[in-house]
Amino acid sequence: MARDTTRIDVRKTYKLFIGGAFPRSESGYSYVVNDAKGKFVANAALASRKDARDAVVAARKAAGGWAGRTAYNRAQILYRVAELVEDRRPQFLLAVQQSEGLSAAKAGDVLDAAIDRLVWYAGWADKLTQVVGNANPVAGPFFNLSTPEPTGVVAVLAPQESSLLGLVSVVAPVVVTGNTAVVVSSYDRPLPAVTFAEVLATSDVPGGVINVLTGSAATVGPWLASHMDVNAIDLTGIAGDTALATDLEVAAADNLKRVRRAPAAEPDWTLTPGLDTMTDFVEIKTVWHPMGV
Amino acid sequence: MDFTYAPAPESRSIVDLKASYGLFISGQFVDGHGSSFKTISPATEEVLAEVAEADDADVDAAVKAARRAHTRVWSRMPGSERAKYLYRIARIIQERSRELAVLESLDNGKPIKESRDVDVPVVAAHFFYYAGWADKLEHAGFGTTPLGVAGQVIPWNFPLLMLAWKVAPALACGNTVVLKPAETTPLTALLFAEICQQADLPPGVVNIVTGAGGTGQAIVAHPDVDKVAFTGSTEVGKAIARAVAGTGKKVTLELGGKAANIVFDDAPIDQAVEGIVNGIFFNQGHVCCAGSRLLVQESVADELLERLKRRMGTLRVGDPLDKNTDVGAINSAAQLQRIRELSDVGEAEGAGRWSPPCELPDRGFWFPPTIFTGVSQAHRIAREEIFGPVLSVLTFRTPSEAVEKANNTPYGLSAGVWTEKGSLILHMAGALKAGVVWANTFNKFDPTSPFGGYKESGQGREGGRHGLAAYLKGGDL
C-alpha cells in the first residue's frame, strides 16, 4: 500500500437515500460500522421511524410515475444500474470485501453475480406479463385478459449477510415490475447499500422509486409492517428470527399487506431466482369486455 | 303501464329435506359432539333443518380424515384419475342442477332465476374446468406438489359457488379439504357431500363441517392444516392473517369490496342502466364485487338517474322460488339489520334516499332496491360495504377525477367502466386498482377467469390458471 502519506484523504459521509436525496437520519443518530475484522470504517446513519415514514411518502409519490413507465423503459433503467455498478467495480469490491471479509477473488465473484443479477432482472421487465399473464377463454362473447400489475409500495428488509448480491436480489425484482421500494439494509454491513444508492441516484432511476435506509430491521421493520400506506413487505432480512417475523406478519395484517415470509436461514444468493421473487409483489388484474357488433 | 304477474313458483318438491343433518367426515355423515343449530328460509323464516355445529374435536377428526386421505390416496393418485372424479362430480351437479338450484334459493333467499341460471351452471363449469387441470399441472407453471390439507371457510352469499371455487382447484392439485359452509346456508354443501358419495370420491378427500365462527376458527388454527382459503368479510380476513402469522400455512383471502361502477357521458345509456342494476341488485347486492358506488359523469347524471329509477320500478321483489322474481330475500335478520342501519346513516348524513314503490312480504327478511343520491366520498355509505341492494351515487367531471374517486377506498376487488371509447376503457382499466375490471359489462364470472382483490379486498386469485397457484407448493401468484 504505497499511499502518499503527506495527503489527508477525504472520507465519505454515508447517508440515507430518500426521494432521490441523501439526508442524514432525521433522528441525528448514527452508528459505527466496522469491517469484518472489527476495524472502524465509517459511521452510518441510523434510520428512525420518521425516516421510514418519509421514505414511504417518497415511494408512494413515485409509484404512479414508475408504474406508468413502459416496461422497456424500466428494463433500460435497471440495465443502466448494472452498467454503473460495473463501472464502479473497485469501489464495490472494496465495500464487499470490507463488509463480508471476503478475499478479493471471492468478492469479485459476488460482484459479478450482483451485476449479472441486475441484468437478469432488467430483462424481465417486458417479459413477465407475457409469461404470467393470460388470455382466458371464457364461456361467452367476451374478451378477457389477465395481466400482472405492481402491488404498490413494497417494504424490503434486505438480507443481513449478503450486503450487495443479496441486496440487489431482493430490490431488483420488486421494482422491475413497477413497484417502488423502501429498503432497510443489512445492519452490520450497510455500506455497499449506500454506495448502491449512489449508483441509483446517477442511473435514471426516478427519485423515490428505491429508498435506502441503513439501520436495524428490528427497529424500523415494525413501523413499515404496520404502515397503512405500504402494500407489501419482504421479511427476508430477518431470516431465522421467528418471533420478530410473527410480530411483523401480525402487524402487516392491519391492511392485509402481501408478505414474503422470513426464511429459516439466509438463502443462497448464487442460485438463479424463481419467478416468485417478482410475482409475490404483483396483482393479477383481469379485464372483461363484450364482443359483438 | 301496469304489469301484473301471476305467481310462477318453482316447485320445491324436488328437494328432499331431512329434519337434521350431521357432519360429513371421511365419507360418512356423522353426529357431531357439539350442539346443533337451525337453518331457516330467509323468505319465510320457516325452519328448514337442524344442522350439527362442529366443535374442536369434530374439526380435528375432519382434519385427520383429510390428512389420511391425502397421504394414502389422493396425493398418490395420478392426476388423470383425480380428473375423472372431478368430471364425475361436474356431471352429477349438472344432473341434479334443478334440485341444487331450488335448495340454494330456499336456504339462501336468492331468486331461482339466478341460482338456476348463474350459480349452479357456473359451479358445474368450475368442476369441469379444474378437472382438466388435474393431469396438466406440469404445464401450469406452479409445480405439481400439493400442499396437503386445505381448510376452507366460505360465505353465505353464493354457498355452492364458493364451495366450487374452493374445492375444485384444491382437489385438482391433489389436496384434500375440510370445508365449512356459512352458518345460515349449509344445505347445498351437505347436498354436495351426497354428490361426493354418489361419485364414489374416496372417503376423507372432501370433509364438510357445519358451524359458526368458532368452527371456522378451529379450522384456521388447526396445526395440521397446510392451507387456509377464506371468502368473507375483511374483518375476519384480517383475523385469519393474524392467526396464521408465523406458521407455514399458505393463505388466500377473498374479502370485501366497494366497487366503483363508472359511467361516462358517451356510454350506451340503456346498457349502462342494465349493468348498474345487475351490478348492485344481482343477488340482493350480497356480492363482494357489487358495483355499490355508481360514479356517473355529471353531464349525464340526471338522464341516467331518471332511467335508472324507471328501471328499478320494474324490479320484482319477492318469493325467491318465483321464476319472475328479480330480487329475493335478504339472507338473515342480522344482515337486514346492518343494511337498515347503514341506510339510516346515509339518510342522516344528508344523502337523498329513494326506492321504487314495492310491496314486501310480511314474513321473512326484505329490503327494497334503494339508491342514495348526492353522496360524497366522506359518507359512510360511500366508504363501507353495505352488502345489500343499496347503491350510492356520486358524480365526476373528468376521467382523472373518476379514477381518484374509484381508487379512494381500502378495497380493490372490482370496478366497472361504461363508455364507447376504447382507448378510454383501456386507460381506465390500467388506472383502476381492482382485481377485476368489467368494461361495458358487470358481474361476469367464469372458471377460466381469475378473480380476487387488491389491497384489503384480499390476497391471491381464484379461478383460471392463476387459481392453481393457491394449492401448489412453491406456487406463488
Interface residues (C-beta under 8 A of the other chain):
Chain A: V131 V132 N134 N136 P137 V138 A139 G140 F142 N144 S146 P148 E149 T151 N231 T242 A243 A245 T246 D247 E249 V250 A252 A253 D254 N255 L256 R258 G274 L275 D276 T279 D280 V282 E283 I284 K285 T286 V287 W288 H289 P290
Chain B: A125 G141 T234 G237 K238 A239 A241 R242 V244 A245 G246 L253 L255 P410 G412 I425 A429 G430 A434 G435 V436 V437 W438 A439 N440 T441 K444 D446 T448 S449 P450 F451 G452 Y454 K455 E456 G458 Q459 R461 G464 R465 H466 G474 D476 L477
